[in-house]
């Protein structure tokens, strides 16, 4: 049985508790008429359910920087595991209409339950890329959905966030290994070609004071890169090894945010704090924690007015850029630190709605726990997020009610 739909509006402060399938006629009318309220569809009647219900298992989507729903909206991608810590499992997809599941990769070990296999859609949904470890070797692999064939594209490397409509995925070296790849590479998942696009030496030459202050003479590497929507820019942080165990908080020291123009081959800006950055769909702005936005040209900061302080906070923008979704503990919203909520805010500021509240204190027993990591679907009608309210961390989806066809009575 699905839980009730519970939402709270910042403007009214009132709770709305109702059956999941019942939508507000006022909100739907406002949405249909194009009233200037991007939050209208999310105010009431949002349906919330498990995205991959079934046997007792973890079903985890990788991160708020990438959507688990395929570009065509037909399938959902997730990491499935039956181990308590979710460190070992399978990469799967599930047909949204029929519930039929397909295993894409087996025997995959991951760093933690936080990002699991960093699985992501690429090539317009024709392929899935992920990374993991087998028999002590870390690798990056790609599965072709038509043939089902898995192809290991890189060994002793990890992958980060490309774009679902592109064939390019950034690669970086294991951050706990001082002898690993230190530079930034781009993998073409269609051809297998790997190209070095930026070196650690170039970063040091551009920001010698930053490197000297934080790393001294220790080796450091480019870490956790994400491509912009048009693939012309990339941001990343830096890491230096501090331990040999990848499944430990002491594996590496990680800090800073550097933004680089791939198109112009030049550095744009850097700052020492990383936060939880994600690209805005405009391809220039970076969405950050605390309802802030950064201009990737110069790092100029803008905070959205009238929005609450949130804690936990993994923000991302809707495809049209009109909304920001994030997660937060709910101490400031009448809950506790064990209770989390998914917050949808007007990207202009001054208004928000909490679309779901849940206990998030259980789930996978990993050294780095899973967080909700909410993210919009490609059409903006759904938000996917992880919930750890039982012993299993499970992928959920919140969906707005269907808009009424004005041509029909």
N, C-alpha and C positions, 0 to 999 in steps of 0.2 A: 504493500500500500504506500502510495506517495505521500510525503508530508504536506501539510497545508502551505499555501502561498502566503508569506508574511512580508510586508513591505512597510517602510517608514519614510515619510516625506519630510524633508528639511523644512519646507514652508509651513506645513500644518503641524508637524510633530506628532501626528496621530498614527496609530497602527491600523493597517487594513488587513484583516484575516478573512480569507474566503476560499471557496473551491477553486482549484487550479484552472479549470476550464472556463471560468466566468470572467469576462472582460468588462471593463467599464465602458458604457456607451458614450459617456462624455469624452473619455480619453481617446476612444477610437474615432469619434467624430472629429475631434480636434486634429488627430493625426491625418485623417482622410482629407480634411479641408486644408491641410498644410499650414496650420497655425504654427507660430514660431515657438514651439516647445518641443525640443528634441527628446525630452524625458517623458512625454505623454504616453507612449506605448509601454513604458517601464513602470508606470505609477501603480497600476493594478492589473490583475488578471494574468500575471506572468506564470507560465507553467514551469515547474522545476522537477526534474527527474534524473535518475541515473542514466548516463549515456551508454553504458555497457553493462546492464544487469546480467546476473547469471550466477555461476558457482562462486563459492567463497574464494576470493582472490583480490589482489590489488589491481586496479585499473587506473593508471596514472598518465596524465598528459604532461609533456616535458617542461614547458615554461610559458611565461606570459609573452615572450617575444615571437612565438610561433603558434598558429592555430591548429588544433587537432582535426578540424573538419577539412575535407578535401576541397580544392578550389571549385569543383562542380557541386558541392554540397551533398554528395551522395554517401560519403563514407567518413568514419571517424577513426583516427589513428591513436593508439595508446600502447603503453608498456604493461604487459600482464605478468603477474608474479604471484606465486603461492607461498613464497618464503616469508617468514615474519618481517625481515628487514627490507624486502623488495629489491635486494641486490642481484638477484638472478631471475631471469624470466624470458619472455618472448615479446617480439614486436608484432602487433596485430592491427588489423583494420576490421571495422564492423560496418555492414551496410545499414544505413540509418532507416531505410524503409522496411527491410525484412528482418533485421537482427542477425543475419548470417555473418559469422566471423571467419576470417582467413588469417592464418599464421604466416607472417612474412619472414621471420627469422627466429631461430631457437638457440638455446644455450648461450644467452647473452648475459654477461656479468657487467655491472655498472658501478660507478663511483658511489652513488647514494640514491636515496629515494626522492631527492629534491629535483633533479633534472633527468633522472634515470638515463635512458639511452640517447638523450638529445634527439629523439626521432622527429623528423620533419618532412613535410611534403615538398617535392621539388619537381621541376620539369612540367609544370602545369597540372600536376596530379598524376603523371604517368610513372613517377618513381618516388620512392621513399629513401631518405638517407638517415643513417644513424651511426653511432659509435658504441664500442663496448670492448670487452676483453674475453678472450678464450685461451685457455692453456697458458696463461701468463703473458700473452701478447695483446696489446691494445691495437685497435684497428678502426678504420672508417669504411663502412660498406654502404652499398646502394642496392636496392631491390627494384627490379623492373616488374611492374604490376602485370603487364600482359603475359610475360613468360614465367613470372615467379622466380626468376633466377636471381640469386644473391651474388654480388661481385664485390670483393674486397678491393677498395680503391687506394687505400693508404695504410701502411703499417707503422706502428709506434707513433701515431698521431691521433689527434682528436678533432672533431668537427664542431662548428658553431653555426650561427643562424644565417642561412641564405635567404632566398625568397621562394615562395611556392610556385611562382610563375617563371622561374629561371632555372638554368642548368648549373648554376655556380654556388658552391658551398665553401666558406672559409675554413681553413685548417690551422691548427696550432699544435705545439708540442706538449706532451704531458708536463704539467706545471711543477710536478714534484721531482722531475729528473733533470739535473743540471746539464746533462749531455744530450738532451733531446733537442728537437727543432726549436729554435729561438725566434725565427722569423715568421712573417705572415704569408701564407700561401692561399691560393684559390684553386679549388678543384672543379674541373668541368665534369659533371657526373654523366654526361652523354659520351664523351670521348675518352675520359680517364686522364686527360692532360692536367698536370699540376704546375702552376706558375707562381714563382715568388714575386710578390708585389711590393713588399716593404720589409726591410731588415731591422733587427734590433739595433744594429750599429747606427742606422739612420735616425732611429728614435733618440738614441743617446746624443747624437750630434745636434739634433734639433732642440733637445731639452736637457742639457748637461747638468744644470743645477737640480732639477727634479730627480734625475738618476743618482747623482752624487749624494743628495740628501737622504734618499730612501733606500738605496741599494749599495752605495759605496762602490767597491770593486767586485761585488758578488755578481755572478751571471744572472741575467734576467731575460725574460721572454715576453713576446706579444701574446696576450691571453684573452680568450673569450670575445672574439670579434663578431660584429653584426653588420651586415650589409644594409644600406638604405634601400627604400622601395625601388628607386630607379637604378640602383647598383653603382651609382657614381661616387658614393661616399661610404666610409666605414668607421665605426668607433670600436675601441677595445680598451682593456686595462692591461696592466703590467704585472708580472709575477716573478718571484725568485724562490727557488726551492728551499725548504726548511726541514724537510723530513722525507723519508723514503716510502711511507705508506700513503697511497692515494686516498684511502678511506679514513682520513683523519683530518681534523682541523689544523694540525701542524704540518700538513703536506707542503704548504707554500705560503708566502706572504704576498698578498694581492692588493693592489691599490691603483688609484688614478683613473682618469678617463682621457683618452686621446682621440681626437677626431681628425680623420685624414681624407683628402680628396683623391680618390683613385683616378678620376677623370683628368685632374690637373696635376697630379703627382706632387702634391704639396700638403703640408700640415695646416690644419685650420685652427685648432685651439686645444688646450689641455687644462685640466684641473685635477687637484689631488683627490677629491672625493668621487667615488663611483656611484653610490646609491643603487638604483634599479632602473637603468635607462632603457628606453624603447623608442624606436623611430615613429614619428608622426607620419601619417600618409602623405603629407606634403613633401616629404623627402628631404627636408631641411631642418625641421624642428625636432628636438629630442624631448620626449616626455619623461619627467623624472618624479621622484618621490615628493610628497608634500604638495601635490597639485601644482607643480612648477613645470615650466617649459624653458628649454635652452635653444638658442639659435646656434646651429652647428657652425656657422661662419665665424662667430666671434665669442661664443659662450655667454652672450647676454641673457640674463635670467628674467623671467616674468612669472609671478605667482598668480594663479587664478584667484580672484577675490571671493570672499564670503563662503569659503569651503572649510570644513572642519580639519583639525589635525588628526591624521590617521597613523596607525602604528602597524608595522608589518609591510604593507604598502608595496605592491607590485603593479604599477600602473601601465595601461596601454590605451590607445585611442581606437574609436570606432572607425570603420573604413571611410566614412565621410568626414571624419575629424570633428564631428559635432559633440561627441560624448567621450568621457574618460571613465574607464572602469578600473577599480583597484580593490584590493582586499585589506582588511584591517582587523585587529583585535577590537573588542567592543567595550572596553572600560569606560570610554567617554560617551557611549551610547546606551548606557543602562545595563551592560553586560560585564563579563570578566575577561581576563586575558586568555582563558581557555575557550571563550566563545569568539568566533570570527564572523565577519559579515562581508558580503560583496556589495560594494558601493558603486553606483553609476551616477556620474556628475555631468552637469552641463559644462561643456568646454569653455564657455564664456564666464563661468563662475556663478556664485550666488544661489545655486540650487542643486540638490542631489536627492537620491532615493536609495535606501538600503533594500535590495531586492531579496536577500536571503540571510538568515542568521543560523549558525550551527555550532555545535561543539566540535572543536578541531584538535582535541588534546590526545587523540588515540592514533590509529593508523599504523603505517609502516614503522617498525622499530629500527630505523636507520640512524646512524650517527649524525646525519644531516636530514632533518625531517622534511616531509613534503608540506608545502604551503599551497593555498588555493590557486594562485597564479591565474586569475581570470583573464580571458581574452575573447574578443568578439569573433563571430563567424564571418566568412567572406561577404555575406549579404547584410551583416549587421543586425540580424533578427535574433540571434542566439548568443549566449555567453557561456563558455565552458570554464569549469573550475574544478579543482580537486577538493574532496571533503574527507576528513579523517575523524569521523564521529564514532566509528566502531573499530575493531581490530584491523579492518581493511580500509586502506585509502582508495576512494572510488571517484572516478570521473563523473561529474554531474553536468547537466546543461539547463540553463534557464532560457525560455523561449517566449517571445511576446505573442499575443494573440494575433490571428490572421486579420488583416485589415479588410473591412467590408467593401465589396465591389459596388461602386456607386451606380453601375449600370443595371444592377439587379434590385428588385424590390425588397 
